[in-house]
């Protein structure tokens, strides 16, 4: 008996697909440039090797048996994967990475990040050939908070980090560039007790009110804590947007990125209060691993670096939380 692995060729799987699409052996033979008898012989060879019936011979049409349908579906999947592998090999040879991982700090604009992703997927490798639109590099985005964004990069889990606070020792092999500065405001809901006081808030008063904090995603580096007082009750949430929601509901107080809070301040859903030690604007950075082998930086990573060189892109990542920016 013929080895089953030798008969499950791309040609045989494509033949099954053609028979399914055309609906008959005769039509499939015409499309494949064969005489019907040759096509029938190839089908019988496949059936003998697999020791199954792939077609119901009682039907005048190309009627698949359950086994034939299974081979058809799995064959189509294998053909797609084979084509995908071939495309990835060609793209790697052209300098495009198979995969690019990016850690994005939760504090940045999600809308801007996905616009960048959309632009990245819109790259056309071969002008005029829409079948090859996009570089074929698999993007893997992960969300980080505070030290966790940097940790993902230095531990080798990602190739690039966007939204790094820049307060960490560089172990080497990492390029760090400025993204910009992000301003913060201390804000509470209008019905929160702290909303009524006009004087600057001191620690002795703040300690009696629950703070809302975002959990640092770092696992090995020392997690960062900001503006929390000893003995203060804390509600810990997973994301900056969850922190915003908690403060809108009056569940606690704390600092929020000014661009994220601004629409709610303007609408009267949040009240800004001064504190005795107002938080300074935070410098933010983006960084990437330089250790990419003898070939240097891959083309996908280069694309992201070039996009982040744009002042408008950096500003949008930091500030555009409520619609398009105006110059």
C-alpha positions in Angstrom: 0.0 0.0 0.0 1.2 3.5 -0.9 2.5 5.5 2.1 -0.3 7.8 3.2 2.1 10.7 3.7 3.2 10.4 0.1 -0.3 10.7 -1.3 -1.5 13.7 0.8 0.4 16.1 -1.5 -0.6 19.8 -2.1 -1.7 18.7 -5.6 -4.0 16.0 -4.2 -5.6 18.4 -1.7 -6.0 21.0 -4.4 -7.7 18.4 -6.6 -10.2 17.8 -3.8 -10.9 21.5 -3.5 -11.4 21.8 -7.3 -13.9 19.0 -7.4 -15.8 20.6 -4.5 -15.9 24.0 -6.2 -16.8 22.8 -9.7 -19.3 20.2 -8.5 -18.3 17.4 -10.9 -15.3 15.3 -11.9 -15.7 16.5 -15.6 -15.7 20.2 -14.7 -12.8 19.7 -12.3 -10.8 17.8 -15.0 -11.3 20.7 -17.4 -10.1 23.2 -14.9 -7.0 21.1 -14.0 -6.2 20.4 -17.6 -6.8 16.6 -17.3 -9.0 14.1 -19.0 -11.8 12.8 -16.8 -10.3 9.3 -16.7 -7.0 10.6 -15.3 -8.8 12.6 -12.6 -10.9 9.5 -11.6 -7.7 7.4 -11.4 -6.0 10.0 -9.1 -9.1 10.0 -6.8 -9.0 6.1 -6.7 -5.3 6.2 -5.9 -6.0 8.6 -3.0 -8.9 6.4 -1.7 -6.8 3.2 -1.9 -3.9 4.8 0.0 -6.2 6.1 2.7 -8.4 3.0 2.6 -11.6 5.0 2.6 -14.3 6.1 0.1 -14.1 9.8 -0.5 -17.1 10.1 -2.9 -20.5 8.4 -3.2 -20.4 6.7 -6.5 -24.2 6.4 -6.6 -24.6 10.1 -7.2 -24.1 11.6 -10.7 -22.6 14.7 -9.0 -19.4 14.8 -7.0 -21.0 13.8 -3.7 -18.6 13.7 -0.8 -18.8 11.0 1.9 -18.2 12.1 5.5 -14.6 11.0 5.2 -14.3 13.0 2.0 -15.7 16.1 3.6 -13.2 15.8 6.4 -10.3 15.5 4.0 -11.7 18.5 2.0 -11.9 20.7 5.1 -8.5 19.7 6.6 -6.9 19.8 3.2 -8.1 23.4 2.7 -6.6 24.3 6.1 -3.3 22.7 5.2 -3.1 24.5 1.9 -3.7 27.8 3.6 -1.1 27.0 6.2 1.4 26.0 3.5 0.9 29.2 1.7 1.2 31.2 4.9 4.5 29.5 5.7 5.8 30.2 2.2 4.8 33.9 2.5 6.5 34.2 5.9 9.7 32.6 4.6 9.7 35.1 1.7 9.0 38.0 4.1 11.7 37.0 6.6 14.2 36.8 3.7 13.2 40.4 2.8 14.0 41.6 6.3 10.5 41.5 7.9 10.3 39.8 11.3 8.0 36.8 11.7 6.6 38.3 14.9 7.0 41.6 16.7 6.0 42.0 20.4 5.2 45.4 21.8 4.5 46.3 25.5 2.2 49.4 25.6 1.6 51.2 28.9 -2.0 51.3 29.9 -1.8 55.1 30.3 -1.5 55.7 26.6 -4.2 56.4 24.0 -5.6 53.1 22.8 -7.2 54.7 19.8 -3.9 56.0 18.6 -2.2 52.6 19.1 -4.8 50.9 17.0 -4.5 53.5 14.3 -0.8 52.7 14.2 -1.6 49.0 14.0 -4.0 49.7 11.1 -1.3 51.7 9.3 1.2 48.9 9.9 -1.1 46.3 8.4 -1.7 48.6 5.4 1.9 48.3 4.2 2.1 46.9 0.7 5.2 45.0 0.0 4.7 44.7 -3.7 3.2 47.8 -5.3 0.0 46.9 -7.2 -0.3 43.4 -5.7 -3.0 43.6 -3.2 -2.6 39.9 -2.3 0.6 40.8 -0.6 -0.8 43.8 1.3 0.8 44.0 4.7 4.2 42.9 5.9 3.0 39.5 7.2 4.7 40.2 10.6 2.5 38.9 13.4 2.0 41.7 16.0 1.7 40.8 19.6 0.5 43.7 21.8 0.5 43.4 25.6 -0.6 46.0 28.1 1.7 47.1 30.9 1.4 49.3 34.0 4.3 51.3 35.4 7.3 49.0 36.0 5.6 46.2 34.2 6.0 48.0 30.8 9.8 48.2 31.3 10.1 44.7 32.8 8.6 43.1 29.7 11.3 44.7 27.6 14.4 44.0 29.8 13.3 40.4 30.4 13.1 39.8 26.6 9.4 39.2 26.5 8.9 42.0 24.0 10.9 43.8 21.3 9.6 47.3 22.0 8.1 49.1 25.0 6.0 52.3 24.6 5.2 54.4 27.6 8.2 53.7 29.8 8.6 56.0 32.8 12.4 56.1 32.4 13.2 55.7 36.0 15.0 52.4 35.7 18.6 51.3 35.2 19.4 50.4 31.6 21.0 46.9 31.6 22.5 47.6 28.2 21.4 46.7 24.7 18.3 48.9 25.0 17.8 52.2 23.1 15.6 54.7 25.0 14.0 57.8 23.5 11.7 60.5 24.7 8.0 60.1 24.1 7.0 63.3 25.9 5.6 64.4 29.3 2.3 63.6 30.8 0.5 66.0 33.2 -1.7 64.7 36.0 -4.5 66.3 38.0 -5.9 65.3 41.4 -9.6 64.8 40.8 -12.7 63.6 42.6 -16.4 63.2 41.8 -18.6 66.2 42.6 -20.3 64.3 45.4 -17.0 63.2 47.0 -16.3 64.8 50.4 -13.0 66.3 49.1 -14.8 68.2 46.3 -16.2 70.8 48.7 -13.0 72.1 50.3 -11.3 75.1 48.6 -7.9 75.0 50.4 -5.1 72.8 49.2 -5.4 69.3 50.4 -2.7 68.1 52.9 -1.7 64.5 53.6 -3.3 64.7 57.1 -6.7 65.1 55.4 -6.1 62.8 52.4 -5.1 59.9 54.6 -8.7 59.6 55.8 -10.1 59.1 52.2 -9.8 56.0 50.1 -7.3 56.3 47.2 -7.7 54.5 43.8 -4.6 52.9 42.5 -3.7 51.0 39.3 -1.8 47.7 40.0 1.7 47.6 38.7 2.1 44.6 36.3 5.8 44.0 37.2 6.5 40.5 38.5 10.3 40.7 39.1 11.1 44.4 39.4 10.0 46.2 42.5 6.4 47.4 41.8 5.9 51.2 41.8 3.5 53.0 44.1 2.7 56.7 43.6 1.0 59.2 45.9 -0.2 56.6 48.5 0.0 57.4 52.1 0.8 55.1 55.0 -2.4 53.8 56.5 -4.6 55.1 53.7 -7.4 52.8 52.4 -6.7 51.8 48.8 -8.9 50.5 46.1 -6.6 48.7 43.5 -7.9 48.3 40.0 -6.3 46.7 36.9 -6.3 49.6 34.4 -6.2 53.4 34.2 -9.7 53.4 32.7 -11.0 51.4 35.6 -9.4 54.0 37.9 -11.2 56.7 36.1 -14.5 54.9 36.4 -14.0 54.3 40.1 -13.3 58.0 40.7 -16.3 59.1 38.6 -18.4 57.0 40.9 -16.9 58.6 44.0 -15.3 55.4 45.2 -12.0 57.1 45.9 -9.6 59.9 45.0 -6.3 60.2 43.2 -4.3 61.5 40.3 -5.4 61.0 36.7 -3.7 61.8 33.4 -5.0 65.3 32.5 -5.9 64.4 28.9 -7.9 61.4 30.1 -9.7 63.4 32.8 -10.3 66.6 30.8 -13.6 65.7 29.1 -15.1 64.7 32.4 -13.8 67.8 34.1 -15.3 70.0 31.4 -18.6 68.2 31.7 -18.6 68.6 35.5 -18.3 64.9 36.2 -14.9 65.4 38.0 -13.6 68.2 40.2 -9.9 69.1 40.2 -8.4 69.8 43.6 -5.0 71.2 44.5 -2.8 69.3 46.9 0.1 70.5 49.0 2.4 68.5 46.8 1.0 68.5 43.3 2.4 65.9 41.1 5.0 67.0 38.5 4.5 66.1 34.8 5.9 62.6 34.2 8.5 62.1 31.5 7.6 59.1 29.2 9.8 57.2 26.8 9.8 54.4 24.2 12.5 51.8 24.0 13.5 48.8 22.0 16.1 46.0 22.1 19.1 46.6 19.9 20.3 43.0 20.1 18.7 41.8 16.9 21.7 39.8 15.5 24.1 40.5 12.7 21.3 41.6 10.3 20.5 44.6 12.6 17.0 45.9 13.2 14.1 44.1 11.4 12.0 46.2 9.0 8.9 45.9 11.2 10.7 47.3 14.3 12.2 50.0 12.1 8.7 51.0 10.9 7.5 51.5 14.4 10.6 53.5 15.4 10.1 55.8 12.4 6.5 56.3 13.2 7.4 57.3 16.8 9.8 59.9 15.5 6.8 61.9 14.5 6.0 64.6 17.2 2.3 64.4 16.2 2.2 60.6 16.8 4.0 61.0 20.2 1.6 63.7 21.2 -1.5 61.7 20.2 -0.3 58.7 22.2 -0.1 60.8 25.3 -3.0 63.1 24.9 -5.7 61.8 22.5 -8.1 60.1 24.8 -11.2 61.9 23.6 -11.3 62.2 19.9 -8.9 63.7 17.3 -6.3 66.3 18.3 -6.4 69.8 16.8 -3.1 71.5 15.9 
